Amino acid sequence: MTKAEIVDNVHSTLGLTKKDIAKVVDDVFVSIKSNILAKEKIKISGFGNFEVKLRGRRVGRNPKTGEEKVIEPRNVVVFVPSQLLKNKINGK
């Protein structure tokens, strides 16, 4: 799903102008991005959590050549779905 599709879905539900909805959607994403960049945990009730975690140093392998290479530590964004969302996905 794209940002434009999100705007279209909200527009069909609420009937506000697409321009206003696009502004709100953009503001929500800017807020989420700024919190991720600040390495703060984001909790969205009924949906899930976003957080930044440090992946440690490890040895990786080039699948084509088999050559081993050290992959340096890095930050990654992790999403953990809420139990409610997990249950809906699994039909419970």
N, C-alpha and C positions, 0 to 999 in steps of 0.2 A: 504494500500500500504506500502510495506517495503522499506528500504533504498536500498536493492539490486534491487528491481523493479524500483526504481527511476533511479538508475545507468543504468539499461537495457534500459529504455525509452530514456534517454539522449544519450546513445550509439547508439541506432537505428536512432536517429535524426541527431546527429552530426558526428558519425563515428569515434570519437576519441577512444583511447584505454580505456577499462573498468577501468584499474588501474588509469589512469589520471582522469577520470570522478569520480571515487570513492574518490580520494584525494580531488577534488573540493567540492563534496557533503559533505564529512566529515568536510572540512574547513568551509563551510557555516553553518553547524549545530553547530560547535564549537563556531563560532561567535555569532550565535543566543543564544546559552546557556550562553555564558559569559555575554551578554547584559541582559539576563533575571536575572542571578545571581546578576548583578549590579543594578537590579530593574529599568532598562531603558526601555522605550517604543520602540518597534520595529515596524516600518511601512513598509509594502511591498506593493507598489503601485499596484492596481488592484487585490490584494489578501486579505489583511486585516492587522490588528494590533494585536500584542501580548503585554500584559503588566501584571505587578504583582500588585495585589490588596490585601488589608488586609480584610479578612473576620472577622467580629466582633465576640465577645463572644456570644454564644447562648445556648439554652437548646435543646438537642436532645432527642430522645426517642428510646430505643431498641425495634424494631418491634416484637421481639419474646416474650419478657417479659413485655413490656410496661413501663419498668423502665426508669425514666428520668435521664439524665446525662448532666453535663455542658461540652460543647465543647469550648475549649479555642481558643482565636484569633489565626489566622494563615494566612500566605501568600499563595495565589493561583495564578496560571497563567491563564489569561483570553484571549481568542481569539475572536475578533470581525471582522467578514468578511466585506470587502469593499462593498459599494453600487453596484459596478459593478459585483462582485461575487454574491451578493444576487439576482440581476436582472437575471443573467444567470441561477442560480438555479431555479428561478421561471418562467423561459421561457419568459422573457421580452426582 
